[in-house]
Amino acid sequence: MLEAPLAVPERDAVDIRVDVGEAEGNGRRPVRVHSRDGEGEWLRHATGYLTAEAPQAPESSEAPDGTIDGAAHLEVWPPAGAEQLDVAGAYDELADRGYAYGTAFQGLLAAWRRGAETYAEVALPEQTAQTAESDGRTFGIHPALLDACWHALLLGDPEGSPMIPFAWTGVALQAEGVSHVRVRIAPAGPDTTAMTVADQAGKPVVSVAGLVARPVSAQQLAVAPRSLYRVTQTALPGAVGGTGTIGGAGKADDWAVLGADVHDLGHQVYAEPGVVPDPVPRFVTYDCPAIEGTVPEAVRTATCDLLALLAGWLEEPRFADAHLVLTVGEHLTQAPLAGLVRAAQAEHPGRITLVRTTGGLVNAGLLADAVATGEPELTIADGEIQVPRLTRITDLDPSGESAFVGPVLITGGTGGLGALVARHLAVRHGIREFVLLSRRGPQAPEAGRIQEELAQLGATAAIVACDAADRAELAEVLERHPVRSVVHAAGVVDNAVLTSLTPERVAAVLRPKVDAAWNLHELTAGHGLAAFVLFSSSAGILLGAGQSNYATANVFLDELAAHRRTNGLPALSLAWGLWDEGSGMAGGLDEMGRQRMRRLGMPAMGTDEALALFDAALNAPDASLLPIRFDTAALRARGDELPTLLHSLVPARATVRTAAGGGTSAEAGIAARLAGMKPDDQDAFLFDLVSRHVAAVLGHGESQTFDGGRALRDMGFDSLAAVELRNGLGAVTGLALPATLVFDYPTITEIVDHLGGLLVGRAADPTTEALAEVDRLAEALARTEADPAAVTARLEVLLRNWREREGDAARDGQLDYEAATDDELFAVLDGELGD
């Protein structure tokens, strides 16, 4: 029985004591394993028994299907009828879930499943085997090899808690000294598994009659946080030289410039999109200008200007086949626009390239080379093309000293995350004075509880009603409550697709992030701060679809942290992934949203894990980091849809995209399949295709059946789900589908009809098309702030004209009721009642 894991310290040694007792009446001898650190108390880790006679290995038997299901028979390899599992990146996947196996324990080579049985091939890593042999050590079976025999059983459960062996029974050793084995694991009772290990000839080595595992927390395992990442810029081989010929994106006639030709590219210049002539050039560049004024005002203006340009560009059918190239500089009022552009790219894949510049002019040929790579985001610095990639941080050197000095000011201090951070700083960092800001201050629902809880921890908290975005209010608070550390955790979200955002919605989200952070930056300039931590979001880097305003606001925080570091001031911006918290901004995410995050490979992290990452990040040299949990198996399953930023985390796929290319091969493939089908079969094929994508977006199984006539919004579709469906169908069909697909064609049947028209040239049903237009009008009216009287008058004229047209049509085909048959009369009556 394994009672407690043994945590090996970073330094010093641990004493181990193994006691074997006197034989009991039945011949068993008790065994106890203890450890201690230094002169501390002995901690018991395991208890067990030794028996004089080893259990016999189970006999083989033949199953009804002719396969050998006995535990000991492993001579046939791989096992007949078993499905091979993908173990590429298995140890990265396991590490993300808390199993931080060192290289000596990474022995899993291959794995298979057959029903409830799991099979594996396991070998000691060569260096481990050599080390054991050179040290003259002998093992019945090497402990690292035995441990690795179970690893295949852990695959495929990303949401499960880490499990460790708890109770072993019937363990017997049949052979010694092997380093490469075959393994069979099968159920042996409730919550119990049995294992047989054989050598490469299939002869028994070890058998375990039963093993029970139990969950263990990351704190019990004492595993260092792994879910901490930085964005690194990597030179792109073969993309330097300024020839402008890669991928056919370099001919000068294919290019044009919007606004001013800031980089002296020498292409035709057009003042605004509306004056770009037909045919539209394949590539159109726009340099996002720096705006004059205070930093918050300039960021807001620049964001709204670019939002207007992008919305107009993406909604204009003339530009559907043109590629927009946006260059963004390093100025604090320009750089945050990268968040807006990334959100636009997520909502409209393949239509925009973001090029970040680091000063100076950009060579036209180099820019063409950069765009032709097909990378959605690049940096051009000193004549070199670089691409961003996410890399795991492994070089932290914990100092053991807190970066915080009290009093600590926390914005959003009475919200979910702010209160959690305050408690954590009191418990783990020893902070005893807090200033907690929020819009409602003491009137916030949890204010009293938070203050009382901190008091029980020996800390005092001044809870103040203050809008940190109001400079005068914040200045007054800081005058009354001088602070030495700052955590800016406040923020609001207002999710919507880019084309439906308004300047007001942008300002509402930017204000608590941008204005408040800038005020904190300037007003604490003379306070000698020890720490200045900004709570940013991965939405600015990875998850911007439907959150372009929020993405921009958070990238500003990342850029502000870099700005402060450049000026010798403390700063750290944490672009958080999702916390598994029911309060705060994460509290507004419904189960469909959480399923979407899990499907994308970015599940929520537990509070304890997040706070451990918070502590670890404080020791990093970076100005901004991403604490975010990844499920590498889910990332790998995304295939070609995986963001290029994450290509460093999972094995690369053999797909090459270029901005000059398109999805014609996918379109041609599906169109060819449909061309050989009858119309009914075409409809069935497309209905199944669309239904599977709808099920994926909703988080249902692929076997889910849907009512083709039911509106998708009634199934739970929101604007972000609509974007995800459009992008998924666009990727598999190769079609450039409109962002308004779900609103233009609100049911599965209407989408199928539309896709059929695009792929095989079928004429759409005119009634369906007309009703789709009516639905679009209804959606527009629901969102408009227009004068109701004027709109009503126009609708009444439209309805009157339609009824007159309907009356003319009815008179043309007027039925003679006196001469009509009973069936004809009943048909008319059915039609009236149906209406």
Secondary structure, 3 states (H helix, E strand, C coil): CECCCCCCCCCCCCEEEEEECCCCCCCCEEEEEEEECCCCCCEEEEEEEECCCCCCCCCCCECCCCCECCCCCCCCCCCCCCEEECCCCHHHHHHHCCCCCCHHHCCEEEEEEECCEEEEEEECCHHHHHHHHHCCCCCCCCHHHHHHCCHHHHCCCCCCCCEEEEEEEEEEECCCCCCEEEEEEEEEECCEEEEEEECCCCCEEEEEEEEEEEECCHHHHCCCCCCEEEEEEEECCCCCCCCCCHHHCCCHHHEEEECCCCCCCCCEEECCHHHCCCCCCCEEEEEECCCCCCHHHHHHHHHHHHHHHHHHHHHCHHHCCCEEEEEECCCCCCCCHHHHHHHHHHHCCCCEEEEEECCCCCCHHHHHHHHHCCCCEEEEECCEEEEEEEEECCCCCCCCCCCCCCCEEEECCCCHHHHHHHHHHHHHCCCCEEEEEECCHHHCCCHHHHHHHHHHCCCEEEEEECCCCCHHHHHHHHHHCCCCEEEECCCCCCCECHHHCCHHHHHHHHHHHHHHHHHHHHHCCCCCCCEEEEEEEHHHCCCCCCEHHHHHHHHHHHHHHHHHHHCCCCCEEEEECCECCCCHHHHHCCHHHHHHHHHCCCCCECHHHHHHHHHHHCCCCCCEEEECCCCHHHHHHCHHHCCHHHCCCCCCCCCCCCCCCCCHHHHHHHHHHHHCCCHHHHHHHHHHHHHHHHHHHHCCCCCCCCCCCCEHHHHCCCHHHHHHHHHHHHHHHCCCCCCCHHHHCCEHHHHHHHHHHHHHCCCCCHHHHHHHHHHHHHHHHHHCCCCHHHHHHHHHHHHHHHHHHHHHHHHHCCCCCCCCCHHHHHHHHHHHHHC
